[in-house]
Amino acid sequence: QVQLVESGGGSVPAGGSRTLSCVWSAYRPGAWCMGWFRQAPGKEREKVATITYAGSRDYANSVKGRFTVSRDNTKRILNLQMDSLQPEDTAIYYCATVLGACSQRFTDWGQGTQVTVSP
């Protein structure tokens, strides 16, 4: 089972930017989809962005145009560049992975990193 470790969380004022990173523990053969999810207090976990092994991206409507997901398969790093942050972006952000299509249930999860956006 792969280990995923997120970093980059913290506090940021509204309108600011933050970059989250996720490192996975070892090389794994196959086309793994990587994704970012978030869970705000009192709300269900939601998908933020996904990126296929080949680099195809998909975003939640709420973050389109503000967030950018990227990955470096050689360095085993997944990033989430977050711009124009708003208080409603406050949540714990998780990276996750699944073998194959991003439409499948994600199987491996990190511990999460907190992002707090102040008004």
N, C-alpha and C positions, 0 to 999 in steps of 0.2 A: 504494500500500500504506500502510495506516495505521500510525502509530507509537504504541506503548503504553509508558508510563513509570510504573513502580511506585515507591512510597515508603512509609515508615512502619515498615520492618523494624527489628529491634534485639533486645536481650536483655530478658527479662521473667521475674520469678519465677513459679513455679507458683501458679495461682490469680489471676494478674493479667490485665490487659486490654491490648489493643493494637488500633489501627485502621490498616489498610492502605488506601492510595489508589492509584488508577490513572487517569492522564489520557491520553486519546487525542488525536491530533495535529490532527484536523480534522473538521469536520462531514461525515457520510456519509449520503446518502439511503438509506432502507430500514430494515427492522426488524432491527437487529443484536442478536444475543444476546451478552451479556457473561458471562464466567465467571472464577472463581478456581480455580487448581489448585495443587498443592504436590508437592514431591518431597523425601523424606527420604533421608539417606545410605543407600545400599545398597538402596533401594526404588524401585519404579516410580512414575511420576507419577500422581497421582490427582486426580479432580475434588473440589473442596471445595464450591463453590456456583455456581449459575448464575442469571441473571436476564434475562428477556426484555425487549424494548423497552417493552412495556406494564407491566412490573413483576412478572410472575409469577416466583416464586422456587422453587428446588429446592436441597436440601442433601444432602451425604453424611451417612449415619447417624451417623458418628463426631463430627459437629459440630452436629447438630441441637440446638436449645435453647441453644447456646453462641455460635454465630456468626450474624451478620446481614449479608446482602448488600444493597446499595442502589446506586442510580444516579441521576445527574442528567444527563439528555440535553442540557439547555441548556448546562450548564457542562462537559460532556464528562468527567464524573468518575464512577468506579466505586469504591465503598468496601466494605471488609470489616471489620466490627466484631467483634472476637474477645474473648470473655469466658471466665472460668474456664479459662484456658489451662493445659495440662498438658505435661509433657516430651515426650510423644508427638506434640505439635503442632509440634515443632521440624522445620523444613524450609525450603526455598526456595519462596517463594510467587510464582506467576506469574499475571498477568491475561492474558486472551485473548478473542478475539472471532470470531464467524462470522456471516455474513449468513443470516438465517432462523432455523430451529428450533435450539434448543440441543442437540438430539440429534445434530446433524451434527458432523463433524470440525472443530475450531477451526482457523482459517486464519492468524490473526495473533497474535503472542505478544510480551509484554514480556520484558525481560532478567531479571526476578526480583528479589525482595528477601528477605533472610535473616531468619527469625524463630527465635530460640533461647530456649527455655523451660527455666529451671534448676529442679531439684528443690527 
